[in-house]
């Protein structure tokens, strides 16, 4: 997958393109915010291997947060493809 700067959403990768850069994200807290169900919750990890010790919360020590990324395709497509971001 890749981030399309023109459409501002998650798109298919270009041929032979394994990694792409994401734009800088600005996080702004919003009280009582309801996430958009059609957005892909992209996991963000510290390192590429995605390995880490499992915590009692069910997350890995390598896991940082979910990035909510707009897409015009089914969210299940990105889940099955294992799309993730890395710091």
PDB file of N, CA, C and O in Angstrom:
ATOM      1  N   UNK A   1       0.844  -1.180   0.000  1.00  0.00           N
ATOM      2  CA  UNK A   1       0.000   0.000   0.000  1.00  0.00           C
ATOM      3  C   UNK A   1       0.885   1.238   0.000  1.00  0.00           C
ATOM      4  O   UNK A   1       2.071   1.179   0.326  1.00  0.00           O
ATOM      5  N   UNK A   2       0.289   2.341  -0.367  1.00  0.00           N
ATOM      6  CA  UNK A   2       1.004   3.622  -0.341  1.00  0.00           C
ATOM      7  C   UNK A   2       0.011   4.736  -0.041  1.00  0.00           C
ATOM      8  O   UNK A   2      -1.195   4.584  -0.235  1.00  0.00           O
ATOM      9  N   UNK A   3       0.532   5.838   0.428  1.00  0.00           N
ATOM     10  CA  UNK A   3      -0.289   7.007   0.681  1.00  0.00           C
ATOM     11  C   UNK A   3      -0.288   7.872  -0.571  1.00  0.00           C
ATOM     12  O   UNK A   3       0.773   8.271  -1.052  1.00  0.00           O
ATOM     13  N   UNK A   4      -1.469   8.162  -1.098  1.00  0.00           N
ATOM     14  CA  UNK A   4      -1.593   9.014  -2.275  1.00  0.00           C
ATOM     15  C   UNK A   4      -1.805  10.447  -1.799  1.00  0.00           C
ATOM     16  O   UNK A   4      -2.833  10.765  -1.202  1.00  0.00           O
ATOM     17  N   UNK A   5      -0.836  11.302  -2.064  1.00  0.00           N
ATOM     18  CA  UNK A   5      -0.906  12.691  -1.601  1.00  0.00           C
ATOM     19  C   UNK A   5      -1.995  13.485  -2.331  1.00  0.00           C
ATOM     20  O   UNK A   5      -2.523  14.456  -1.790  1.00  0.00           O
ATOM     21  N   UNK A   6      -2.325  13.075  -3.546  1.00  0.00           N
ATOM     22  CA  UNK A   6      -3.358  13.768  -4.317  1.00  0.00           C
ATOM     23  C   UNK A   6      -4.747  13.517  -3.769  1.00  0.00           C
ATOM     24  O   UNK A   6      -5.518  14.455  -3.565  1.00  0.00           O
ATOM     25  N   UNK A   7      -5.072  12.252  -3.529  1.00  0.00           N
ATOM     26  CA  UNK A   7      -6.408  11.897  -3.027  1.00  0.00           C
ATOM     27  C   UNK A   7      -6.464  11.872  -1.502  1.00  0.00           C
ATOM     28  O   UNK A   7      -7.547  11.764  -0.926  1.00  0.00           O
ATOM     29  N   UNK A   8      -5.311  11.972  -0.844  1.00  0.00           N
ATOM     30  CA  UNK A   8      -5.226  11.951   0.622  1.00  0.00           C
ATOM     31  C   UNK A   8      -5.829  10.677   1.211  1.00  0.00           C
ATOM     32  O   UNK A   8      -6.591  10.717   2.177  1.00  0.00           O
ATOM     33  N   UNK A   9      -5.461   9.532   0.593  1.00  0.00           N
ATOM     34  CA  UNK A   9      -5.962   8.263   1.111  1.00  0.00           C
ATOM     35  C   UNK A   9      -5.013   7.124   0.768  1.00  0.00           C
ATOM     36  O   UNK A   9      -4.087   7.284  -0.028  1.00  0.00           O
ATOM     37  N   UNK A  10      -5.255   5.985   1.375  1.00  0.00           N
ATOM     38  CA  UNK A  10      -4.472   4.781   1.155  1.00  0.00           C
ATOM     39  C   UNK A  10      -4.827   4.180  -0.196  1.00  0.00           C
ATOM     40  O   UNK A  10      -6.003   4.032  -0.528  1.00  0.00           O
ATOM     41  N   UNK A  11      -3.807   3.834  -0.975  1.00  0.00           N
ATOM     42  CA  UNK A  11      -3.999   3.299  -2.327  1.00  0.00           C
ATOM     43  C   UNK A  11      -3.127   2.065  -2.529  1.00  0.00           C
ATOM     44  O   UNK A  11      -2.303   1.729  -1.680  1.00  0.00           O
ATOM     45  N   UNK A  12      -3.317   1.401  -3.654  1.00  0.00           N
ATOM     46  CA  UNK A  12      -2.468   0.269  -4.043  1.00  0.00           C
ATOM     47  C   UNK A  12      -1.045   0.744  -4.276  1.00  0.00           C
ATOM     48  O   UNK A  12      -0.829   1.872  -4.718  1.00  0.00           O
ATOM     49  N   UNK A  13      -0.070  -0.110  -3.981  1.00  0.00           N
ATOM     50  CA  UNK A  13       1.331   0.212  -4.271  1.00  0.00           C
ATOM     51  C   UNK A  13       1.561   0.235  -5.774  1.00  0.00           C
ATOM     52  O   UNK A  13       0.845  -0.402  -6.546  1.00  0.00           O
ATOM     53  N   UNK A  14       2.569   0.980  -6.159  1.00  0.00           N
ATOM     54  CA  UNK A  14       2.992   0.960  -7.558  1.00  0.00           C
ATOM     55  C   UNK A  14       3.822  -0.306  -7.763  1.00  0.00           C
ATOM     56  O   UNK A  14       4.357  -0.841  -6.792  1.00  0.00           O
ATOM     57  N   UNK A  15       3.945  -0.801  -8.999  1.00  0.00           N
ATOM     58  CA  UNK A  15       4.708  -2.022  -9.246  1.00  0.00           C
ATOM     59  C   UNK A  15       6.146  -1.926  -8.707  1.00  0.00           C
ATOM     60  O   UNK A  15       6.822  -0.911  -8.873  1.00  0.00           O
ATOM     61  N   UNK A  16       6.586  -3.005  -8.061  1.00  0.00           N
ATOM     62  CA  UNK A  16       7.945  -3.144  -7.503  1.00  0.00           C
ATOM     63  C   UNK A  16       8.274  -2.124  -6.420  1.00  0.00           C
ATOM     64  O   UNK A  16       9.447  -1.835  -6.183  1.00  0.00           O
ATOM     65  N   UNK A  17       7.270  -1.580  -5.768  1.00  0.00           N
ATOM     66  CA  UNK A  17       7.460  -0.593  -4.704  1.00  0.00           C
ATOM     67  C   UNK A  17       7.058  -1.243  -3.374  1.00  0.00           C
ATOM     68  O   UNK A  17       5.870  -1.411  -3.096  1.00  0.00           O
ATOM     69  N   UNK A  18       8.053  -1.607  -2.556  1.00  0.00           N
ATOM     70  CA  UNK A  18       7.767  -2.301  -1.300  1.00  0.00           C
ATOM     71  C   UNK A  18       7.488  -1.349  -0.145  1.00  0.00           C
ATOM     72  O   UNK A  18       6.633  -1.626   0.697  1.00  0.00           O
ATOM     73  N   UNK A  19       8.208  -0.222  -0.100  1.00  0.00           N
ATOM     74  CA  UNK A  19       8.048   0.738   0.990  1.00  0.00           C
ATOM     75  C   UNK A  19       7.848   2.129   0.419  1.00  0.00           C
ATOM     76  O   UNK A  19       8.464   2.493  -0.583  1.00  0.00           O
ATOM     77  N   UNK A  20       6.988   2.902   1.059  1.00  0.00           N
ATOM     78  CA  UNK A  20       6.787   4.301   0.678  1.00  0.00           C
ATOM     79  C   UNK A  20       6.739   5.136   1.950  1.00  0.00           C
ATOM     80  O   UNK A  20       6.460   4.616   3.030  1.00  0.00           O
ATOM     81  N   UNK A  21       7.010   6.421   1.820  1.00  0.00           N
ATOM     82  CA  UNK A  21       6.985   7.307   2.978  1.00  0.00           C
ATOM     83  C   UNK A  21       5.585   7.866   3.198  1.00  0.00           C
ATOM     84  O   UNK A  21       4.840   8.135   2.255  1.00  0.00           O
ATOM     85  N   UNK A  22       5.257   8.029   4.462  1.00  0.00           N
ATOM     86  CA  UNK A  22       4.002   8.680   4.831  1.00  0.00           C
ATOM     87  C   UNK A  22       4.276  10.154   5.087  1.00  0.00           C
ATOM     88  O   UNK A  22       5.398  10.520   5.437  1.00  0.00           O
ATOM     89  N   UNK A  23       3.277  10.998   4.920  1.00  0.00           N
ATOM     90  CA  UNK A  23       3.478  12.407   5.266  1.00  0.00           C
ATOM     91  C   UNK A  23       3.551  12.554   6.790  1.00  0.00           C
ATOM     92  O   UNK A  23       3.242  11.619   7.528  1.00  0.00           O
ATOM     93  N   UNK A  24       3.952  13.708   7.238  1.00  0.00           N
ATOM     94  CA  UNK A  24       3.975  14.001   8.667  1.00  0.00           C
ATOM     95  C   UNK A  24       2.539  14.085   9.177  1.00  0.00           C
ATOM     96  O   UNK A  24       1.689  14.713   8.546  1.00  0.00           O
ATOM     97  N   UNK A  25       2.269  13.455  10.315  1.00  0.00           N
ATOM     98  CA  UNK A  25       0.931  13.479  10.905  1.00  0.00           C
ATOM     99  C   UNK A  25       0.885  14.494  12.036  1.00  0.00           C
ATOM    100  O   UNK A  25       1.823  14.585  12.829  1.00  0.00           O
ATOM    101  N   UNK A  26      -0.191  15.249  12.114  1.00  0.00           N
ATOM    102  CA  UNK A  26      -0.431  16.174  13.200  1.00  0.00           C
ATOM    103  C   UNK A  26      -1.565  15.590  14.043  1.00  0.00           C
ATOM    104  O   UNK A  26      -2.687  15.431  13.562  1.00  0.00           O
ATOM    105  N   UNK A  27      -1.266  15.276  15.287  1.00  0.00           N
ATOM    106  CA  UNK A  27      -2.270  14.695  16.178  1.00  0.00           C
ATOM    107  C   UNK A  27      -2.911  15.800  17.000  1.00  0.00           C
ATOM    108  O   UNK A  27      -2.243  16.540  17.722  1.00  0.00           O
ATOM    109  N   UNK A  28      -4.247  15.888  16.865  1.00  0.00           N
ATOM    110  CA  UNK A  28      -4.981  16.889  17.620  1.00  0.00           C
ATOM    111  C   UNK A  28      -6.062  16.189  18.443  1.00  0.00           C
ATOM    112  O   UNK A  28      -6.920  15.505  17.885  1.00  0.00           O
ATOM    113  N   UNK A  29      -6.025  16.356  19.757  1.00  0.00           N
ATOM    114  CA  UNK A  29      -7.040  15.715  20.594  1.00  0.00           C
ATOM    115  C   UNK A  29      -8.424  16.325  20.365  1.00  0.00           C
ATOM    116  O   UNK A  29      -8.576  17.542  20.270  1.00  0.00           O
ATOM    117  N   UNK A  30      -9.423  15.454  20.281  1.00  0.00           N
ATOM    118  CA  UNK A  30     -10.808  15.891  20.106  1.00  0.00           C
ATOM    119  C   UNK A  30     -11.651  15.153  21.139  1.00  0.00           C
ATOM    120  O   UNK A  30     -11.643  13.924  21.198  1.00  0.00           O
ATOM    121  N   UNK A  31     -12.362  15.897  21.932  1.00  0.00           N
ATOM    122  CA  UNK A  31     -13.191  15.314  22.983  1.00  0.00           C
ATOM    123  C   UNK A  31     -14.387  14.565  22.380  1.00  0.00           C
ATOM    124  O   UNK A  31     -15.073  15.082  21.498  1.00  0.00           O
ATOM    125  N   UNK A  32     -14.626  13.345  22.864  1.00  0.00           N
ATOM    126  CA  UNK A  32     -15.755  12.503  22.437  1.00  0.00           C
ATOM    127  C   UNK A  32     -15.775  12.236  20.936  1.00  0.00           C
ATOM    128  O   UNK A  32     -16.848  12.146  20.339  1.00  0.00           O
ATOM    129  N   UNK A  33     -14.619  12.112  20.332  1.00  0.00           N
ATOM    130  CA  UNK A  33     -14.504  11.850  18.905  1.00  0.00           C
ATOM    131  C   UNK A  33     -14.939  10.422  18.570  1.00  0.00           C
ATOM    132  O   UNK A  33     -14.597   9.484  19.291  1.00  0.00           O
ATOM    133  N   UNK A  34     -15.679  10.258  17.496  1.00  0.00           N
ATOM    134  CA  UNK A  34     -16.104   8.933  17.037  1.00  0.00           C
ATOM    135  C   UNK A  34     -15.314   8.613  15.759  1.00  0.00           C
ATOM    136  O   UNK A  34     -15.425   9.344  14.774  1.00  0.00           O
ATOM    137  N   UNK A  35     -14.507   7.518  15.760  1.00  0.00           N
ATOM    138  CA  UNK A  35     -13.731   7.172  14.566  1.00  0.00           C
ATOM    139  C   UNK A  35     -14.626   6.828  13.380  1.00  0.00           C
ATOM    140  O   UNK A  35     -15.733   6.319  13.553  1.00  0.00           O
ATOM    141  N   UNK A  36     -14.140   7.109  12.182  1.00  0.00           N
ATOM    142  CA  UNK A  36     -14.863   6.774  10.958  1.00  0.00           C
ATOM    143  C   UNK A  36     -14.673   5.283  10.680  1.00  0.00           C
ATOM    144  O   UNK A  36     -13.535   4.841  10.527  1.00  0.00           O
ATOM    145  N   UNK A  37     -15.743   4.495  10.610  1.00  0.00           N
ATOM    146  CA  UNK A  37     -15.616   3.041  10.420  1.00  0.00           C
ATOM    147  C   UNK A  37     -14.972   2.642   9.096  1.00  0.00           C
ATOM    148  O   UNK A  37     -14.421   1.547   8.988  1.00  0.00           O
ATOM    149  N   UNK A  38     -15.034   3.515   8.083  1.00  0.00           N
ATOM    150  CA  UNK A  38     -14.466   3.177   6.779  1.00  0.00           C
ATOM    151  C   UNK A  38     -12.960   3.434   6.700  1.00  0.00           C
ATOM    152  O   UNK A  38     -12.331   3.085   5.701  1.00  0.00           O
ATOM    153  N   UNK A  39     -12.367   4.044   7.742  1.00  0.00           N
ATOM    154  CA  UNK A  39     -10.926   4.283   7.774  1.00  0.00           C
ATOM    155  C   UNK A  39     -10.192   3.022   8.214  1.00  0.00           C
ATOM    156  O   UNK A  39     -10.664   2.282   9.077  1.00  0.00           O
ATOM    157  N   UNK A  40      -9.023   2.788   7.602  1.00  0.00           N
ATOM    158  CA  UNK A  40      -8.191   1.650   7.989  1.00  0.00           C
ATOM    159  C   UNK A  40      -7.351   2.047   9.200  1.00  0.00           C
ATOM    160  O   UNK A  40      -6.637   3.049   9.166  1.00  0.00           O
ATOM    161  N   UNK A  41      -7.441   1.262  10.260  1.00  0.00           N
ATOM    162  CA  UNK A  41      -6.629   1.499  11.457  1.00  0.00           C
ATOM    163  C   UNK A  41      -5.278   0.826  11.241  1.00  0.00           C
ATOM    164  O   UNK A  41      -5.109  -0.356  11.539  1.00  0.00           O
ATOM    165  N   UNK A  42      -4.327   1.582  10.726  1.00  0.00           N
ATOM    166  CA  UNK A  42      -3.013   1.066  10.350  1.00  0.00           C
ATOM    167  C   UNK A  42      -2.104   1.008  11.578  1.00  0.00           C
ATOM    168  O   UNK A  42      -1.829   2.042  12.186  1.00  0.00           O
ATOM    169  N   UNK A  43      -1.631  -0.190  11.953  1.00  0.00           N
ATOM    170  CA  UNK A  43      -0.739  -0.269  13.110  1.00  0.00           C
ATOM    171  C   UNK A  43       0.623   0.356  12.799  1.00  0.00           C
ATOM    172  O   UNK A  43       1.151   0.198  11.698  1.00  0.00           O
ATOM    173  N   UNK A  44       1.176   1.055  13.767  1.00  0.00           N
ATOM    174  CA  UNK A  44       2.491   1.671  13.630  1.00  0.00           C
ATOM    175  C   UNK A  44       3.431   0.986  14.620  1.00  0.00           C
ATOM    176  O   UNK A  44       3.116   0.871  15.805  1.00  0.00           O
ATOM    177  N   UNK A  45       4.586   0.532  14.129  1.00  0.00           N
ATOM    178  CA  UNK A  45       5.553  -0.197  14.944  1.00  0.00           C
ATOM    179  C   UNK A  45       6.867   0.573  15.036  1.00  0.00           C
ATOM    180  O   UNK A  45       7.163   1.410  14.183  1.00  0.00           O
ATOM    181  N   UNK A  46       7.659   0.285  16.084  1.00  0.00           N
ATOM    182  CA  UNK A  46       8.966   0.915  16.266  1.00  0.00           C
ATOM    183  C   UNK A  46       9.988   0.394  15.270  1.00  0.00           C
ATOM    184  O   UNK A  46      10.773   1.167  14.720  1.00  0.00           O
ATOM    185  N   UNK A  47       9.983  -0.917  15.036  1.00  0.00           N
ATOM    186  CA  UNK A  47      10.961  -1.515  14.119  1.00  0.00           C
ATOM    187  C   UNK A  47      10.254  -2.381  13.082  1.00  0.00           C
ATOM    188  O   UNK A  47       9.126  -2.827  13.293  1.00  0.00           O
ATOM    189  N   UNK A  48      10.924  -2.610  11.974  1.00  0.00           N
ATOM    190  CA  UNK A  48      10.365  -3.314  10.834  1.00  0.00           C
ATOM    191  C   UNK A  48       9.956  -4.753  11.131  1.00  0.00           C
ATOM    192  O   UNK A  48       9.016  -5.259  10.518  1.00  0.00           O
ATOM    193  N   UNK A  49      10.641  -5.422  12.060  1.00  0.00           N
ATOM    194  CA  UNK A  49      10.378  -6.842  12.322  1.00  0.00           C
ATOM    195  C   UNK A  49       9.000  -7.104  12.937  1.00  0.00           C
ATOM    196  O   UNK A  49       8.515  -8.235  12.898  1.00  0.00           O
ATOM    197  N   UNK A  50       8.370  -6.079  13.499  1.00  0.00           N
ATOM    198  CA  UNK A  50       7.063  -6.181  14.173  1.00  0.00           C
ATOM    199  C   UNK A  50       7.106  -7.084  15.392  1.00  0.00           C
ATOM    200  O   UNK A  50       6.060  -7.352  15.982  1.00  0.00           O
ATOM    201  N   UNK A  51       8.279  -7.564  15.791  1.00  0.00           N
ATOM    202  CA  UNK A  51       8.396  -8.437  16.962  1.00  0.00           C
ATOM    203  C   UNK A  51       8.480  -7.601  18.230  1.00  0.00           C
ATOM    204  O   UNK A  51       8.915  -6.450  18.216  1.00  0.00           O
ATOM    205  N   UNK A  52       8.056  -8.205  19.308  1.00  0.00           N
ATOM    206  CA  UNK A  52       8.137  -7.559  20.615  1.00  0.00           C
ATOM    207  C   UNK A  52       7.524  -8.469  21.653  1.00  0.00           C
ATOM    208  O   UNK A  52       6.912  -9.483  21.319  1.00  0.00           O
ATOM    209  N   UNK A  53       7.687  -8.110  22.908  1.00  0.00           N
ATOM    210  CA  UNK A  53       7.104  -8.877  24.004  1.00  0.00           C
ATOM    211  C   UNK A  53       5.640  -8.507  24.141  1.00  0.00           C
ATOM    212  O   UNK A  53       5.288  -7.328  24.096  1.00  0.00           O
ATOM    213  N   UNK A  54       4.789  -9.500  24.307  1.00  0.00           N
ATOM    214  CA  UNK A  54       3.363  -9.250  24.442  1.00  0.00           C
ATOM    215  C   UNK A  54       3.062  -8.718  25.834  1.00  0.00           C
ATOM    216  O   UNK A  54       3.447  -9.329  26.831  1.00  0.00           O
ATOM    217  N   UNK A  55       2.383  -7.594  25.907  1.00  0.00           N
ATOM    218  CA  UNK A  55       2.010  -6.990  27.182  1.00  0.00           C
ATOM    219  C   UNK A  55       0.645  -7.503  27.638  1.00  0.00           C
ATOM    220  O   UNK A  55      -0.060  -8.170  26.880  1.00  0.00           O
ATOM    221  N   UNK A  56       0.284  -7.192  28.858  1.00  0.00           N
ATOM    222  CA  UNK A  56      -1.017  -7.616  29.386  1.00  0.00           C
ATOM    223  C   UNK A  56      -2.171  -6.945  28.656  1.00  0.00           C
ATOM    224  O   UNK A  56      -3.304  -7.420  28.725  1.00  0.00           O
ATOM    225  N   UNK A  57      -1.896  -5.839  27.951  1.00  0.00           N
ATOM    226  CA  UNK A  57      -2.930  -5.143  27.182  1.00  0.00           C
ATOM    227  C   UNK A  57      -3.233  -5.869  25.878  1.00  0.00           C
ATOM    228  O   UNK A  57      -4.212  -5.551  25.202  1.00  0.00           O
ATOM    229  N   UNK A  58      -2.391  -6.850  25.519  1.00  0.00           N
ATOM    230  CA  UNK A  58      -2.580  -7.577  24.275  1.00  0.00           C
ATOM    231  C   UNK A  58      -1.771  -7.010  23.130  1.00  0.00           C
ATOM    232  O   UNK A  58      -1.782  -7.561  22.029  1.00  0.00           O
ATOM    233  N   UNK A  59      -1.062  -5.907  23.376  1.00  0.00           N
ATOM    234  CA  UNK A  59      -0.220  -5.301  22.347  1.00  0.00           C
ATOM    235  C   UNK A  59       1.238  -5.668  22.570  1.00  0.00           C
ATOM    236  O   UNK A  59       1.641  -6.025  23.677  1.00  0.00           O
ATOM    237  N   UNK A  60       2.013  -5.576  21.513  1.00  0.00           N
ATOM    238  CA  UNK A  60       3.443  -5.836  21.563  1.00  0.00           C
ATOM    239  C   UNK A  60       4.181  -4.603  22.080  1.00  0.00           C
ATOM    240  O   UNK A  60       3.690  -3.484  21.933  1.00  0.00           O
ATOM    241  N   UNK A  61       5.358  -4.795  22.684  1.00  0.00           N
ATOM    242  CA  UNK A  61       6.175  -3.660  23.121  1.00  0.00           C
ATOM    243  C   UNK A  61       6.687  -2.883  21.912  1.00  0.00           C
ATOM    244  O   UNK A  61       7.134  -1.745  22.057  1.00  0.00           O
ATOM    245  N   UNK A  62       6.630  -3.470  20.742  1.00  0.00           N
ATOM    246  CA  UNK A  62       7.049  -2.826  19.509  1.00  0.00           C
ATOM    247  C   UNK A  62       5.924  -1.957  18.917  1.00  0.00           C
ATOM    248  O   UNK A  62       6.192  -1.067  18.110  1.00  0.00           O
ATOM    249  N   UNK A  63       4.694  -2.206  19.308  1.00  0.00           N
ATOM    250  CA  UNK A  63       3.528  -1.467  18.805  1.00  0.00           C
ATOM    251  C   UNK A  63       3.499  -0.071  19.408  1.00  0.00           C
ATOM    252  O   UNK A  63       3.739   0.097  20.604  1.00  0.00           O
ATOM    253  N   UNK A  64       3.202   0.949  18.572  1.00  0.00           N
ATOM    254  CA  UNK A  64       3.139   2.325  19.051  1.00  0.00           C
ATOM    255  C   UNK A  64       1.692   2.820  19.126  1.00  0.00           C
ATOM    256  O   UNK A  64       1.213   3.188  20.198  1.00  0.00           O
ATOM    257  N   UNK A  65       1.002   2.827  17.985  1.00  0.00           N
ATOM    258  CA  UNK A  65      -0.384   3.304  17.932  1.00  0.00           C
ATOM    259  C   UNK A  65      -1.008   2.937  16.600  1.00  0.00           C
ATOM    260  O   UNK A  65      -0.333   2.428  15.705  1.00  0.00           O
ATOM    261  N   UNK A  66      -2.295   3.197  16.475  1.00  0.00           N
ATOM    262  CA  UNK A  66      -2.989   3.006  15.204  1.00  0.00           C
ATOM    263  C   UNK A  66      -3.130   4.360  14.516  1.00  0.00           C
ATOM    264  O   UNK A  66      -3.478   5.353  15.155  1.00  0.00           O
ATOM    265  N   UNK A  67      -2.860   4.397  13.218  1.00  0.00           N
ATOM    266  CA  UNK A  67      -3.092   5.582  12.405  1.00  0.00           C
ATOM    267  C   UNK A  67      -4.375   5.346  11.612  1.00  0.00           C
ATOM    268  O   UNK A  67      -4.474   4.365  10.875  1.00  0.00           O
ATOM    269  N   UNK A  68      -5.335   6.218  11.753  1.00  0.00           N
ATOM    270  CA  UNK A  68      -6.588   6.075  11.019  1.00  0.00           C
ATOM    271  C   UNK A  68      -6.405   6.684   9.641  1.00  0.00           C
ATOM    272  O   UNK A  68      -6.266   7.898   9.498  1.00  0.00           O
ATOM    273  N   UNK A  69      -6.407   5.818   8.618  1.00  0.00           N
ATOM    274  CA  UNK A  69      -6.120   6.258   7.259  1.00  0.00           C
ATOM    275  C   UNK A  69      -7.341   6.086   6.368  1.00  0.00           C
ATOM    276  O   UNK A  69      -7.871   4.980   6.262  1.00  0.00           O
ATOM    277  N   UNK A  70      -7.797   7.156   5.726  1.00  0.00           N
ATOM    278  CA  UNK A  70      -8.933   7.053   4.816  1.00  0.00           C
ATOM    279  C   UNK A  70      -8.606   6.154   3.625  1.00  0.00           C
ATOM    280  O   UNK A  70      -7.466   6.124   3.160  1.00  0.00           O
ATOM    281  N   UNK A  71      -9.595   5.433   3.141  1.00  0.00           N
ATOM    282  CA  UNK A  71      -9.443   4.584   1.966  1.00  0.00           C
ATOM    283  C   UNK A  71     -10.792   4.446   1.287  1.00  0.00           C
ATOM    284  O   UNK A  71     -11.832   4.526   1.941  1.00  0.00           O
ATOM    285  N   UNK A  72     -10.779   4.238  -0.021  1.00  0.00           N
ATOM    286  CA  UNK A  72     -12.035   4.029  -0.737  1.00  0.00           C
ATOM    287  C   UNK A  72     -12.256   2.546  -1.021  1.00  0.00           C
ATOM    288  O   UNK A  72     -13.157   2.178  -1.775  1.00  0.00           O
ATOM    289  N   UNK A  73     -11.427   1.695  -0.408  1.00  0.00           N
ATOM    290  CA  UNK A  73     -11.552   0.257  -0.582  1.00  0.00           C
ATOM    291  C   UNK A  73     -11.944  -0.383   0.749  1.00  0.00           C
ATOM    292  O   UNK A  73     -11.927   0.270   1.792  1.00  0.00           O
ATOM    293  N   UNK A  74     -12.294  -1.655   0.698  1.00  0.00           N
ATOM    294  CA  UNK A  74     -12.680  -2.359   1.924  1.00  0.00           C
ATOM    295  C   UNK A  74     -11.504  -2.409   2.899  1.00  0.00           C
ATOM    296  O   UNK A  74     -10.371  -2.672   2.495  1.00  0.00           O
ATOM    297  N   UNK A  75     -11.768  -2.162   4.163  1.00  0.00           N
ATOM    298  CA  UNK A  75     -10.736  -2.214   5.198  1.00  0.00           C
ATOM    299  C   UNK A  75     -10.121  -3.610   5.276  1.00  0.00           C
ATOM    300  O   UNK A  75      -8.931  -3.751   5.557  1.00  0.00           O
ATOM    301  N   UNK A  76     -10.925  -4.635   5.030  1.00  0.00           N
ATOM    302  CA  UNK A  76     -10.435  -6.019   5.106  1.00  0.00           C
ATOM    303  C   UNK A  76      -9.304  -6.277   4.103  1.00  0.00           C
ATOM    304  O   UNK A  76      -8.448  -7.129   4.345  1.00  0.00           O
ATOM    305  N   UNK A  77      -9.294  -5.558   2.996  1.00  0.00           N
ATOM    306  CA  UNK A  77      -8.225  -5.713   2.003  1.00  0.00           C
ATOM    307  C   UNK A  77      -6.875  -5.375   2.611  1.00  0.00           C
ATOM    308  O   UNK A  77      -5.906  -6.107   2.409  1.00  0.00           O
ATOM    309  N   UNK A  78      -6.795  -4.267   3.357  1.00  0.00           N
ATOM    310  CA  UNK A  78      -5.537  -3.831   3.957  1.00  0.00           C
ATOM    311  C   UNK A  78      -5.146  -4.724   5.128  1.00  0.00           C
ATOM    312  O   UNK A  78      -3.961  -4.946   5.377  1.00  0.00           O
ATOM    313  N   UNK A  79      -6.135  -5.229   5.839  1.00  0.00           N
ATOM    314  CA  UNK A  79      -5.859  -6.153   6.960  1.00  0.00           C
ATOM    315  C   UNK A  79      -5.245  -7.433   6.417  1.00  0.00           C
ATOM    316  O   UNK A  79      -4.224  -7.896   6.924  1.00  0.00           O
ATOM    317  N   UNK A  80      -5.862  -8.010   5.385  1.00  0.00           N
ATOM    318  CA  UNK A  80      -5.350  -9.243   4.786  1.00  0.00           C
ATOM    319  C   UNK A  80      -3.961  -9.059   4.181  1.00  0.00           C
ATOM    320  O   UNK A  80      -3.157  -9.991   4.179  1.00  0.00           O
ATOM    321  N   UNK A  81      -3.671  -7.849   3.662  1.00  0.00           N
ATOM    322  CA  UNK A  81      -2.377  -7.565   3.070  1.00  0.00           C
ATOM    323  C   UNK A  81      -1.306  -7.302   4.136  1.00  0.00           C
ATOM    324  O   UNK A  81      -0.116  -7.261   3.822  1.00  0.00           O
ATOM    325  N   UNK A  82      -1.724  -7.124   5.391  1.00  0.00           N
ATOM    326  CA  UNK A  82      -0.768  -6.879   6.472  1.00  0.00           C
ATOM    327  C   UNK A  82      -0.138  -5.502   6.410  1.00  0.00           C
ATOM    328  O   UNK A  82       1.020  -5.332   6.790  1.00  0.00           O
ATOM    329  N   UNK A  83      -0.890  -4.510   5.933  1.00  0.00           N
ATOM    330  CA  UNK A  83      -0.360  -3.161   5.792  1.00  0.00           C
ATOM    331  C   UNK A  83      -0.084  -2.563   7.168  1.00  0.00           C
ATOM    332  O   UNK A  83      -0.938  -2.583   8.055  1.00  0.00           O
ATOM    333  N   UNK A  84       1.136  -2.027   7.328  1.00  0.00           N
ATOM    334  CA  UNK A  84       1.551  -1.424   8.596  1.00  0.00           C
ATOM    335  C   UNK A  84       2.514  -0.277   8.306  1.00  0.00           C
ATOM    336  O   UNK A  84       3.051  -0.157   7.204  1.00  0.00           O
ATOM    337  N   UNK A  85       2.718   0.562   9.316  1.00  0.00           N
ATOM    338  CA  UNK A  85       3.693   1.644   9.195  1.00  0.00           C
ATOM    339  C   UNK A  85       4.771   1.455  10.258  1.00  0.00           C
ATOM    340  O   UNK A  85       4.566   0.760  11.253  1.00  0.00           O
ATOM    341  N   UNK A  86       5.913   2.079  10.032  1.00  0.00           N
ATOM    342  CA  UNK A  86       7.062   1.926  10.922  1.00  0.00           C
ATOM    343  C   UNK A  86       7.688   3.281  11.176  1.00  0.00           C
ATOM    344  O   UNK A  86       7.682   4.148  10.302  1.00  0.00           O
ATOM    345  N   UNK A  87       8.225   3.463  12.363  1.00  0.00           N
ATOM    346  CA  UNK A  87       8.898   4.730  12.702  1.00  0.00           C
ATOM    347  C   UNK A  87      10.270   4.792  12.102  1.00  0.00           C
ATOM    348  O   UNK A  87      10.979   5.782  12.282  1.00  0.00           O
TER     349      UNK A  87
END
